[in-house]
Amino acid sequence: MGTQNPFRLSAAPFERPEQKTAEAKAVLFVSTEGTETEPDYFHHLNASLKRDAPFVIHVLRHSRDTDSDPRHVLDLLEECRAIRSGKPFFDRKTTSKELRLTKNRIRKVFENWDSLSDAERETFRTAVARLGIDVDYYRYLQQIGGSGNDRKDRFAIVIDRDGKCHDLKTLEEIRDICRERGFDFCLSNPCFDLWLLLLLECRLTPQLKRKLLQNNRTSRNNTESSALLSTLAHHSKNIKKAVFERTYLPKIRHACKRAAGLATEDGEILHAVGTRVPVIVAPLLEWL
């Protein structure tokens, strides 16, 4: 399900975040369709984990010219898994005659990065940037969690049903690939806003469920779900840390129970109101 440009993982300008501890940890990699609300939520969730949690959460960052096609969101996860498994991006289409870069050349540079001079690193960094590769971010994805980690990484895709934009066949294909790869298929119907509404104790009447399932636009910038969320939560697409800690964090356990009363199966949820976000957050509860 690739595209012409195989490189989408990007975080320029990327600043390596400080690790809470030097202890090796497993990593939960999350690839999200949204570029604001979902990353904010999971970044704050990661920051709320106890220091002795055996894992960290990382939301994959991508270039702004990547659209919200759910197939691209899956591609990000595939690309990240390849990097983590020791078969990184240079096993994909990376040859550039103009830049004199080959798969072997790129691999050798990454394998011997610490032995290169600053000038050699910068030359290479500039060259591969023209291929859409962010060296610092790719190296971070290789190293996050520390060395000597014998725990298994997890990979999760967080996407919306969004019947107005995403066709059912595409989402079914993505679901089947996630089953095959062992990725967590965390679809929300109609969208991620539903998970936040559950956290806000919003009462989902039959009438509201019907409206949410359609999720029509109520204005130029809002749908039924986003307008309701804005009214109840008093914030825009971005979630500030203080809002997360005050409004959302204390309600996660309860919201998981509420979600269990809606559609949860990866087939059922394509046609009914529900969210599979608890697939990600429920295993984290003892570490919050």
C-alpha positions, 0 to 999 in steps of 0.5 A: 500500500505504498506511494511513490515517495517511500519516505514519510517519517519526518520531524524537521526540525527534530529535537531529541527529547530527554529520556526519563531514565536510562533503563531499557524500555519497550516502545509503543509506536502510535501512527495517527491520522490527525496531526494535532489532537491525537499527537497531543493526547498521546504525548501527554499520556506518555508524560503521565506514565510512572517512571518505572513503567516498562515502556514509553509511547512515541507518536510517529512524526511525519512531514506536513505534505503527507495527507490524511489518507489512512493508507499513508498512516499505515505506511508510517507504521510499516516504515517504523517497524522496518527501522526497528527490526534492523531492516530500515529504510535503505532496504526500500527504494533509496538509490540516487545516481545524482547524489551517488547514494546506494542502499549499501552506501546509506547502510554503511553510513548509518552503521558507522555513524559514530566514527564519522567526522562532523563534516562527513555527517553533515554532508550525508545529512544534507544529501539524504534530506533531498531524498526525504530522509531525516537522519536525526529522526531515523536514528532516534527511532532506531535508538528510542527505548535504549539498548539491550531491550528484550521486550517487544515493541507494539505498533498501533494505528489510530484512524477515523471511520470518517465515512464522508472521506474514507471508503469502507474497502480501504479501511477493511484492507487496513484492518486485515493488514493490521491483523496480519502484522500484529498491529493494534487497529485503533479505529474510532467511528466516527472519529477520535473525538468520540474517545474524548467525549467519553472522557468528558462523560458526554451522554450518548443518547440514541439520537446523538449516536445517529448524529455522530454516525453521520457526523455532518458539518455544522459549520465550515470548521466543525462537524457534529463531533468537533462542535460538541467536543469544543462546547464541552471541553472548551479547547480547540484541536490542540490539547494543553498539558494542564487540560489533559491532566485536569480533564482527561487523565482522571477519567481514563478508566471510566472511559474504557468501561464506557467504550466497552458498551459501544462497538469494539470489534474490528469489524463491527466498529466499521458500521457502528459508533465506537472506539478502539482507543482502549486497545492502546490505553487499557494496558497502560492503566496500572502505570498511570 
